[in-house]
Amino acid sequence: MSGTQDQTMAASSQDPRPDISSLSISSPTESSHQSILLSPLPELPPHRSHNPINNLKRSDPFKFGSRYLEPTDDVFEFNAWDHVVPDSAYHTYCEAQYTSQRASPVSDFDKARFNDNPEKWWNQFYSNNTSNFFKDRKWLHQEFPILSKLTAKDAGPRTILEVGAGAGNTAFPLLKANENEGLTIHACDFSKKAVELIRANEAYDAEHMQASVWDIASEDLPPGVREGSVDVVLLVFIFSALSPKQWDAAVRNAWRALKPGGEICFRDYGKGDLTQVRFKKGRWLEDNFYIRGDGTRVYFFEEDELRRIWGGTGTASREMGANGRDGETSSDTARDEQLKDTDEVCTSDDAVPDSGVLDTENSLSPIPENAFEIVSLGVDRRMLVNRQKQLKMYRCWMQGHFKKPYGPARN
């Protein structure tokens, strides 16, 4: 290779980068052949995003969620979908499960054992599961906006009665968010052990909270609660633990406690919920009513059934004994769903003595026709997905907002 060629190659390998100062990027107004415009990607709505900052609770108690399953969606993209109505295959499966459950009911011996002494099983439950077992219900203000009004700074004297307070996973979040110096929370539970857990909690504030044992199906109101003195009654996963024979007494006591215009915030299990369908042999008490493995009871409601109960037309064909439990005074507690929001709730019996509490009347007040106005009553459906096993599971809850009307009661 000649020296001239060597010099030429060496020079080419060391040539500086070309001068691009004379080039320019076309503006959007120039012709399309001079530039390529990049359009921004469409932003994913929060409920379709996997970003954890979007995992916020809904703000409207009857707008149950916004992640709808569309025909083009991959069902296994997310862990849960809202408002998914179970398909016909699931309904067929449920009916087969119900038939199997009825064929192997709870024995008469066990039925008497669980129904005659329900407080025993709830005391045992709370002895085995302390407050650390449960999650605080931080969603209450979002599901039931009335609670934000009662806990506001200038709300004035207000009273909340929580039935089935459990270990305080509703009462303590309410107390923590409270800015109202005039607020009183009556946290009542069927289990003496549960009430002991509440009172032993370092957040217990006797100035604004009174924890007591109370049976919502009894003839008395809770200690310190007068008829017509309560602004809101909270029934969150409590009604399902009552025997159907106790429903009328429970509704009557809620009506007695509330002021005219007072409200009930209700949430509980719906028929067809995964927990109902999963019950095995030896757990069926009667239609939609079961015994759990720990001895506690649970009922699964239908919407029309709740409208009859709270709308004032009673419990239809069901008959209730004088005291709610086949000749004895009784009640239960209720447990929140284990697969979603792990909570516990109860009612009470064997009252814990409290000094300075008010005596209540033993006679039952008449329940008026159409006792409560049903402001809202809806079905909260959710499909949970096991993406690893490619399984679909259906949850179902009932949520209601009932109001005691103004004016005198009609017998």
C-alpha positions in Angstrom: 0.0 0.0 0.0 1.4 3.4 -1.0 2.2 6.1 1.5 -0.5 8.3 0.0 -3.2 5.7 0.6 -2.0 5.2 4.2 -2.3 9.0 4.9 -5.7 9.1 3.3 -7.1 6.3 5.5 -5.5 7.7 8.6 -7.1 11.1 7.9 -10.5 9.5 7.3 -10.4 7.7 10.6 -9.7 11.0 12.4 -12.3 13.1 10.6 -14.3 15.3 12.9 -18.1 14.7 13.3 -20.1 16.5 10.6 -21.4 20.0 11.3 -25.1 19.9 12.1 -25.5 23.5 13.1 -27.3 24.2 9.9 -30.0 21.6 10.6 -33.2 22.4 12.5 -36.2 20.6 13.9 -39.4 21.5 12.1 -42.2 23.1 14.1 -45.7 21.5 14.2 -46.8 24.1 11.7 -44.5 22.9 9.0 -45.3 20.2 6.4 -45.5 16.6 7.6 -42.7 15.5 5.3 -40.2 17.7 7.1 -41.0 16.3 10.6 -42.5 13.4 12.5 -44.8 14.5 15.3 -45.0 12.2 18.4 -48.4 12.0 20.1 -48.5 11.4 23.9 -49.6 8.0 25.0 -53.1 7.9 26.5 -53.0 8.0 30.3 -54.4 5.0 32.1 -57.2 5.7 34.5 -56.3 5.0 38.1 -58.4 1.9 38.4 -56.7 0.4 35.4 -53.2 1.2 36.6 -50.9 -1.1 38.5 -49.3 1.8 40.3 -49.8 1.2 44.1 -50.6 4.9 44.7 -53.9 4.4 43.0 -55.0 1.7 45.4 -57.4 4.1 47.2 -60.8 3.3 48.7 -63.9 4.5 46.9 -65.5 7.7 48.2 -69.1 7.0 47.5 -70.6 4.2 49.6 -73.0 3.1 46.8 -70.5 3.5 44.0 -68.9 0.2 44.8 -65.9 0.4 42.5 -64.8 1.4 39.0 -62.8 -1.5 37.7 -65.4 -3.0 35.3 -64.6 -6.1 33.4 -65.0 -5.4 29.7 -65.4 -8.1 27.0 -61.9 -7.3 25.7 -60.2 -7.5 29.1 -57.9 -10.2 30.3 -59.7 -11.3 33.5 -56.4 -12.4 35.0 -54.7 -9.0 34.6 -55.8 -7.7 38.0 -56.5 -9.4 41.3 -60.1 -8.1 41.6 -62.9 -6.7 39.4 -65.9 -4.7 40.6 -69.6 -5.3 39.8 -69.0 -8.7 38.2 -72.3 -10.7 38.2 -71.5 -14.4 38.5 -72.2 -16.4 35.4 -74.6 -19.3 35.0 -71.9 -21.8 35.7 -71.3 -20.3 39.1 -75.0 -20.2 39.9 -75.2 -23.9 39.0 -72.2 -24.7 41.2 -73.8 -22.7 44.1 -77.1 -24.6 43.9 -75.2 -27.9 43.9 -73.3 -26.8 47.0 -76.5 -25.7 48.8 -78.1 -29.1 48.0 -75.1 -30.9 49.4 -75.1 -28.7 52.5 -78.8 -29.3 53.2 -78.3 -33.0 52.9 -75.7 -33.0 55.8 -77.1 -30.4 58.3 -75.8 -29.7 61.8 -76.8 -32.4 64.1 -79.6 -31.7 66.6 -77.1 -32.1 69.4 -74.8 -29.5 67.9 -77.6 -27.2 66.9 -78.7 -27.0 70.6 -75.1 -26.6 71.7 -74.3 -23.7 69.5 -77.7 -21.9 69.7 -78.2 -22.2 73.5 -74.9 -20.6 74.5 -73.5 -18.5 71.6 -71.7 -16.2 74.0 -69.4 -19.1 75.0 -68.1 -19.4 71.4 -67.5 -15.7 71.0 -65.7 -15.4 74.3 -63.6 -18.3 73.2 -63.0 -16.6 69.8 -61.8 -13.4 71.3 -59.6 -15.2 73.8 -57.8 -16.9 70.9 -57.7 -13.8 68.7 -56.7 -10.6 70.3 -56.9 -7.1 68.8 -53.7 -7.7 66.6 -55.7 -10.3 64.6 -58.0 -7.7 63.1 -57.6 -4.8 60.6 -59.0 -1.4 61.5 -61.9 -0.4 59.3 -60.3 2.8 57.9 -62.9 2.8 55.1 -65.9 3.7 57.3 -65.9 7.4 56.6 -65.7 6.8 52.9 -68.4 4.2 52.9 -70.7 6.1 55.3 -70.2 9.9 54.9 -72.6 10.6 57.8 -69.7 9.6 60.1 -67.6 12.5 58.9 -70.4 14.9 59.8 -70.8 13.5 63.3 -67.0 13.7 64.0 -66.6 17.2 62.5 -65.3 19.9 64.9 -68.5 21.9 65.1 -71.0 19.0 65.0 -72.1 19.5 68.5 -73.3 16.7 70.9 -73.6 13.5 68.9 -74.0 9.9 69.8 -72.9 6.8 67.9 -74.0 3.3 68.9 -71.8 0.5 67.5 -73.3 -2.9 67.8 -70.7 -5.7 67.5 -67.7 -3.6 68.5 -65.4 -6.6 68.6 -61.9 -5.6 69.6 -62.5 -1.9 68.7 -61.5 -1.9 65.0 -64.4 0.5 64.2 -64.6 2.5 67.4 -60.9 3.4 67.6 -60.5 4.6 64.0 -63.6 6.8 64.6 -62.1 8.1 67.8 -58.8 8.8 66.1 -60.4 10.8 63.4 -62.8 12.7 65.7 -62.6 16.5 66.1 -65.9 16.8 67.9 -65.6 17.4 71.6 -69.3 16.5 72.0 -69.1 13.0 70.5 -69.9 9.9 72.5 -69.4 6.4 71.1 -71.1 3.5 72.7 -69.1 0.4 71.7 -71.2 -2.7 72.5 -70.5 -6.3 72.0 -72.1 -9.7 72.9 -68.7 -11.0 74.1 -67.4 -10.0 77.5 -63.9 -10.9 76.4 -64.2 -8.5 73.4 -65.3 -5.6 75.7 -62.3 -6.4 77.9 -60.0 -6.0 74.9 -61.5 -2.6 74.1 -61.2 -1.3 77.6 -57.6 -2.6 77.9 -56.6 -0.7 74.7 -54.3 2.3 75.3 -56.5 4.3 72.9 -59.6 3.8 75.1 -60.9 7.2 76.1 -63.6 7.1 78.7 -64.5 10.7 78.1 -65.7 9.9 74.6 -66.3 6.2 74.6 -68.2 3.7 76.7 -67.6 0.0 76.0 -70.2 -2.4 77.4 -71.6 -5.9 77.0 -75.0 -5.8 75.3 -77.3 -8.2 73.5 -79.1 -6.4 70.7 -81.9 -8.9 70.8 -82.5 -8.4 74.6 -85.3 -6.4 76.1 -83.0 -3.6 77.3 -81.0 -0.9 75.6 -77.3 -0.7 76.3 -76.1 0.8 79.6 -76.2 4.6 79.4 -78.3 4.7 76.2 -81.8 6.3 76.5 -84.6 5.8 74.0 -84.4 8.3 71.2 -80.9 9.5 72.0 -78.7 8.0 69.3 -77.7 9.7 66.0 -76.3 6.7 64.2 -76.4 3.0 64.8 -73.5 1.0 63.2 -74.4 -2.5 62.2 -71.3 -3.8 60.3 -71.1 -7.5 59.9 -73.2 -8.1 63.0 -76.8 -8.8 61.8 -75.6 -11.9 60.0 -74.7 -13.5 63.3 -78.2 -13.3 64.7 -80.6 -16.1 64.5 -83.5 -15.2 62.1 -85.7 -15.5 65.2 -83.9 -12.5 66.7 -84.1 -10.1 63.7 -87.4 -8.4 64.9 -86.0 -7.8 68.4 -82.8 -6.3 66.9 -84.7 -4.0 64.6 -86.9 -2.9 67.4 -84.0 -2.0 69.7 -82.3 -0.1 66.9 -85.5 1.9 66.4 -85.9 2.5 70.1 -82.3 3.9 70.4 -82.4 6.2 67.5 -83.6 9.8 67.5 -86.3 10.7 64.9 -84.3 11.2 61.7 -81.5 9.0 63.1 -79.7 6.7 60.7 -78.4 3.1 60.5 -75.2 2.2 58.6 -75.5 -1.4 57.5 -73.0 -3.8 55.9 -73.1 -7.6 55.9 -72.8 -10.8 53.8 -74.9 -11.4 50.7 -76.2 -14.8 49.5 -73.8 -16.5 47.1 -70.7 -15.1 48.8 -67.6 -17.3 48.5 -67.6 -18.0 52.2 -71.2 -19.4 52.0 -70.5 -21.6 49.0 -67.3 -23.1 50.6 -69.1 -24.5 53.7 -68.8 -28.2 53.9 -71.0 -30.9 55.4 -72.2 -30.5 59.0 -72.4 -26.7 58.9 -75.9 -26.0 57.6 -78.4 -24.8 60.2 -81.1 -23.7 57.9 -81.3 -21.9 54.5 -78.5 -19.4 54.3 -77.6 -19.9 58.0 -74.4 -21.8 59.1 -72.1 -22.7 61.9 -68.4 -21.8 61.4 -65.7 -24.1 62.5 -65.1 -22.0 65.6 -68.7 -22.4 66.7 -69.9 -18.9 65.7 -73.0 -18.4 63.4 -73.4 -16.5 60.1 -76.3 -15.7 57.8 -76.2 -14.6 54.2 -78.8 -12.1 53.1 -80.7 -11.3 49.9 -81.7 -7.8 49.0 -85.5 -8.4 49.1 -85.1 -10.0 52.5 -83.4 -7.0 53.9 -86.1 -4.7 52.5 -88.7 -6.7 54.3 -86.8 -6.7 57.6 -86.0 -2.9 57.6 -88.9 -1.6 55.6 -91.3 -2.6 58.4 -93.0 -5.7 56.9 -91.2 -8.0 59.3 -89.5 -11.3 58.6 -92.3 -12.8 56.5 -92.9 -16.4 57.3 -90.3 -16.6 60.1 -91.7 -16.6 63.7 -89.9 -15.1 66.6 -90.1 -16.2 70.2 -90.6 -13.7 73.0 -86.9 -13.5 73.7 -85.4 -14.3 70.4 -84.0 -17.7 71.2 -86.5 -20.6 71.5 -87.6 -19.5 74.9 -84.4 -17.9 76.1 -82.7 -14.5 75.8 -80.0 -14.7 73.1 -77.9 -13.0 70.6 -74.7 -13.4 68.5 -71.9 -11.6 67.1 -70.7 -11.3 63.5 -67.4 -11.7 61.8 -66.3 -9.7 58.9 -65.1 -11.3 55.7 -61.7 -13.0 56.1 -60.8 -12.7 52.4 -61.2 -8.9 52.2 -61.3 -6.8 55.3 -60.5 -9.0 58.3 -62.7 -7.7 61.1 -64.8 -9.0 63.9 -68.1 -7.7 65.3 -70.5 -8.9 68.0 -73.5 -8.2 70.3 -73.6 -9.1 73.9 -75.0 -10.7 77.1 -74.0 -11.0 80.8 -73.7 -7.2 81.2 -70.4 -6.0 82.6 -71.3 -3.8 85.6 -70.7 -0.1 85.1 -71.0 2.6 87.7 -73.2 5.5 87.1 -75.1 4.1 84.1 -78.7 4.8 83.4 -81.4 2.1 83.9 -83.5 1.3 80.9 -87.1 0.1 80.6 -87.8 -3.6 80.4 -91.0 -3.2 78.3 -90.6 -3.3 74.5 -91.6 -0.3 72.5 -94.0 -0.9 69.6 -92.3 -1.1 66.2 -94.1 1.1 63.8 -95.3 0.0 60.4 -92.6 0.7 57.8 -90.3 1.5 60.7 -87.3 2.6 58.6 -87.0 4.5 55.4 -84.7 2.6 53.1 -82.5 5.5 51.8 -80.2 3.1 50.0 -79.7 -0.6 49.7 -77.3 -2.2 47.3 -75.3 -5.3 46.4 -71.5 -5.0 46.5 -70.1 -7.6 44.2 -66.4 -8.3 43.6 -64.6 -11.0 41.6 -61.3 -12.0 43.1 -58.8 -13.7 40.9 -56.0 -16.2 41.7 -53.7 -15.4 38.7 -51.3 -18.2 39.5 -54.0 -20.9 39.6 -56.3 -19.2 37.1 -59.2 -19.3 39.5 -62.2 -16.9 39.8 -63.9 -16.3 43.2 -67.0 -14.2 43.8 -67.6 -12.1 46.9 -71.0 -10.5 47.7 -71.9 -8.0 50.4 -75.0 -6.1 51.2 -74.8 -2.4 52.2 -77.6 -0.3 53.4 -78.5 3.2 54.7 -81.8 3.3 56.7 -83.4 6.2 58.4 -85.9 6.4 61.3 -88.7 8.6 60.2 -89.9 11.7 62.0 -93.3 11.7 63.7 -95.1 9.3 66.1 -94.9 5.5 65.8 -97.8 3.6 64.4 -98.5 0.3 66.2 
